[in-house]
Amino acid sequence: MWLQSIQQAIDYIEENLMRDLHFEQVASVANSSSFHFQRAFSLLTGMTLGEYIRGRRLTLAAQEIAETDCKIIDIAYKYGYETPEAFAKAFRKQHGMKPTDARNHSNMIHSYNKLVIQVQLRGAEPMNYKIIEKDSFHVLGVKRTFSSANGEQSKKIAQFWQDVNQDGTSGRLAALIDGTVQGLIGICEVTEKNVMDYWIAASHEGEYAGDFETYLVPASKWAIFEVHGAMPAAMPIMWQKIFQEWLPSHPYELAETPELEVYGEGNPSSDDYYSEIWVPIK
């Protein structure tokens, strides 16, 4: 079901390449939010949704230049470029040549073929996880708001963590952990299309009179995955395995509850560092 939904969205892209494609429209075909779809697409394919759409359009544009006598300016407009200059710049970046050169060097076109999503169940390394249902719980923390278009948030979230570690905020939060969830928590909440709040927080029930903001993590069913390995590399590797291997082979779908990353004690640079990914499911 999960892979079928992704493939349906890819088919929709292919059928509407000449139109003004909005990520929200594409995601809705997969019955997903824009954020979750873009993240899943990137983890499954190794490219962003925007890169794929641009690559497909420039591939078809190059083929049309090579195989027809149509004016290049007309082809540029057809594939969504407002000026010949913008088209020429994008064309050169993908194909390594000017659009006019494609008529004589069609064998050098850098093609992006239509994607067909297939699952490869490797199974060489077991994924340790558990399914739990948990009531809502409170956290204290700090947050920043990011754009989630085309994965732009990834580098900024890493910088956010670096900032709170350097200014002592992470230590202050760690001292407030009450045991509901052990470890500092990264919380990803989509607030509107292509906009997300990211929290760095600690679980804490009861009264609090300090300067941290409060947030209620909603009740949810969670698939909790163990992550073993040095940060920051181990976390994205496990996310990729979840989307490429676990979700396609299980009956669950992603819920709209925020995703959590829980970071344990110890040295994050150690190969045996322990953390968790909490995936909301339904």
Stockholm file with secondary structure:
# STOCKHOLM 1.0

chainA/1-282         MWLQSIQQAIDYIEENLMRDLHFEQVASVANSSSFHFQRAFSLLTGMTLGEYIRGRRLTLAAQEIAETDCKIIDIAYKYGYETPEAFAKAFRKQHGMKPTDARNHSNMIHSYNKLVIQVQLRGAEPMNYKIIEKDSFHVLGVKRTFSSANGEQSKKIAQFWQDVNQDGTSGRLAALIDGTVQGLIGICEVTEKNVMDYWIAASHEGEYAGDFETYLVPASKWAIFEVHGAMPAAMPIMWQKIFQEWLPSHPYELAETPELEVYGEGNPSSDDYYSEIWVPIK
#=GR chainA/1-282 SS CHHHHHHHHHHHHHHTTTSCCCHHHHHHHTTSCHHHHHHHHHHHHSSCHHHHHHHHHHHHHHHHHHHCCCCHHHHHHHTTCSSHHHHHHHHHHHHSSCGGGGGTCGGGCCCCCCCCCCCCCCCSSCCCEEEEEECCEEEEEEEEEEECGGGTHHHHHHHHHHHHHHTTHHHHHHTTCCSSSCSEEEEEEEEETTEEEEEEEEECCSCCCSSCEEEEECCEEEEEEEEESCTTTHHHHHHHHIIIIIGGGSSCCBCSSCEEEEECSSCTTSTTCEEEEEEEEC
#=GC SS_cons         CHHHHHHHHHHHHHHTTTSCCCHHHHHHHTTSCHHHHHHHHHHHHSSCHHHHHHHHHHHHHHHHHHHCCCCHHHHHHHTTCSSHHHHHHHHHHHHSSCGGGGGTCGGGCCCCCCCCCCCCCCCSSCCCEEEEEECCEEEEEEEEEEECGGGTHHHHHHHHHHHHHHTTHHHHHHTTCCSSSCSEEEEEEEEETTEEEEEEEEECCSCCCSSCEEEEECCEEEEEEEEESCTTTHHHHHHHHIIIIIGGGSSCCBCSSCEEEEECSSCTTSTTCEEEEEEEEC
//
